[in-house]
Amino acid sequence: MPPDFSIAQQLAVSRALPRIARMIDKELTRAGAPRMPWSLLTWGGHRSQYVSNTARADARAAIAETLERWGEISDTPFDKEISS
């Protein structure tokens, strides 16, 4: 686990998340993908934080699905997995 972060550090991350979200959308568009849902999680300190471009319920379902599948899938990035 990462070290605890101060309240000031957590606030700085919280304030930066909307800008980071715009960057993620921009980079996914640059990659040629249609608009796709995503979520970014951070953790450390006494809480996790997230930003997403989709509804909270959809992000929650996707995170739950990911957690369920982590025990079943490899950690190989998708682009490496399909090129093997």
TIVO-590323 format. One record per residue (C-alpha): x, y, z; residue in three letters; residue number from 1. Coordinates in nm, 2 decimals, decimal comma. Example, Ala and Ser with C-alpha at 12.3 -4.5 7.8 and 13.67 -1.06 7.14 Angstrom:
BEGIN
x / y / z / residuo / num
1,23 / -0,45 / 0,78 / ALA / 1
1,37 / -0,11 / 0,71 / SER / 2
This chain:
BEGIN
x / y / z / residuo / num
0,00 / 0,00 / 0,00 / MET / 1
0,11 / 0,35 / -0,06 / PRO / 2
0,20 / 0,58 / 0,23 / PRO / 3
-0,06 / 0,80 / 0,39 / ASP / 4
-0,10 / 1,13 / 0,22 / PHE / 5
-0,17 / 1,45 / 0,40 / SER / 6
-0,51 / 1,62 / 0,37 / ILE / 7
-0,34 / 1,90 / 0,17 / ALA / 8
-0,21 / 1,64 / -0,08 / GLN / 9
-0,55 / 1,47 / -0,10 / GLN / 10
-0,71 / 1,81 / -0,17 / LEU / 11
-0,45 / 1,88 / -0,44 / ALA / 12
-0,53 / 1,55 / -0,61 / VAL / 13
-0,91 / 1,61 / -0,57 / SER / 14
-0,87 / 1,95 / -0,74 / ARG / 15
-0,66 / 1,81 / -1,02 / ALA / 16
-0,89 / 1,52 / -1,11 / LEU / 17
-1,12 / 1,72 / -1,34 / PRO / 18
-0,82 / 1,84 / -1,54 / ARG / 19
-0,69 / 1,48 / -1,55 / ILE / 20
-1,03 / 1,36 / -1,67 / ALA / 21
-1,02 / 1,60 / -1,96 / ARG / 22
-0,67 / 1,48 / -2,05 / MET / 23
-0,79 / 1,11 / -2,04 / ILE / 24
-1,08 / 1,19 / -2,27 / ASP / 25
-0,85 / 1,38 / -2,51 / LYS / 26
-0,59 / 1,10 / -2,52 / GLU / 27
-0,86 / 0,84 / -2,58 / LEU / 28
-1,00 / 1,05 / -2,87 / THR / 29
-0,64 / 1,09 / -3,00 / ARG / 30
-0,61 / 0,71 / -3,00 / ALA / 31
-0,90 / 0,69 / -3,24 / GLY / 32
-1,14 / 0,53 / -3,00 / ALA / 33
-1,51 / 0,64 / -2,99 / PRO / 34
-1,61 / 0,80 / -2,66 / ARG / 35
-1,58 / 0,52 / -2,41 / MET / 36
-1,66 / 0,50 / -2,04 / PRO / 37
-1,37 / 0,50 / -1,79 / TRP / 38
-1,28 / 0,56 / -1,43 / SER / 39
-0,96 / 0,66 / -1,26 / LEU / 40
-0,90 / 0,56 / -0,90 / LEU / 41
-0,64 / 0,70 / -0,66 / THR / 42
-0,58 / 0,58 / -0,30 / TRP / 43
-0,37 / 0,67 / -0,01 / GLY / 44
-0,43 / 0,85 / 0,31 / GLY / 45
-0,77 / 0,77 / 0,46 / HIS / 46
-0,98 / 0,75 / 0,14 / ARG / 47
-0,98 / 0,67 / -0,22 / SER / 48
-1,08 / 0,92 / -0,48 / GLN / 49
-1,21 / 0,87 / -0,83 / TYR / 50
-1,31 / 1,06 / -1,14 / VAL / 51
-1,51 / 0,91 / -1,42 / SER / 52
-1,69 / 1,02 / -1,74 / ASN / 53
-1,98 / 0,78 / -1,68 / THR / 54
-2,26 / 0,75 / -1,43 / ALA / 55
-2,16 / 0,64 / -1,08 / ARG / 56
-2,36 / 0,32 / -1,10 / ALA / 57
-2,19 / 0,22 / -1,42 / ASP / 58
-1,85 / 0,29 / -1,28 / ALA / 59
-1,93 / 0,09 / -0,97 / ARG / 60
-2,05 / -0,20 / -1,19 / ALA / 61
-1,73 / -0,19 / -1,40 / ALA / 62
-1,51 / -0,18 / -1,09 / ILE / 63
-1,69 / -0,47 / -0,93 / ALA / 64
-1,65 / -0,67 / -1,25 / GLU / 65
-1,28 / -0,59 / -1,27 / THR / 66
-1,23 / -0,70 / -0,91 / LEU / 67
-1,42 / -1,03 / -0,97 / GLU / 68
-1,20 / -1,10 / -1,28 / ARG / 69
-0,86 / -1,01 / -1,13 / TRP / 70
-0,82 / -1,36 / -0,99 / GLY / 71
-0,89 / -1,51 / -1,34 / GLU / 72
-0,70 / -1,29 / -1,58 / ILE / 73
-0,34 / -1,22 / -1,64 / SER / 74
-0,18 / -0,88 / -1,59 / ASP / 75
-0,06 / -0,87 / -1,95 / THR / 76
-0,18 / -0,54 / -2,11 / PRO / 77
-0,44 / -0,61 / -2,38 / PHE / 78
-0,23 / -0,49 / -2,67 / ASP / 79
0,05 / -0,73 / -2,56 / LYS / 80
-0,19 / -1,02 / -2,50 / GLU / 81
-0,35 / -1,01 / -2,85 / ILE / 82
-0,02 / -0,97 / -3,03 / SER / 83
0,13 / -1,28 / -2,87 / SER / 84
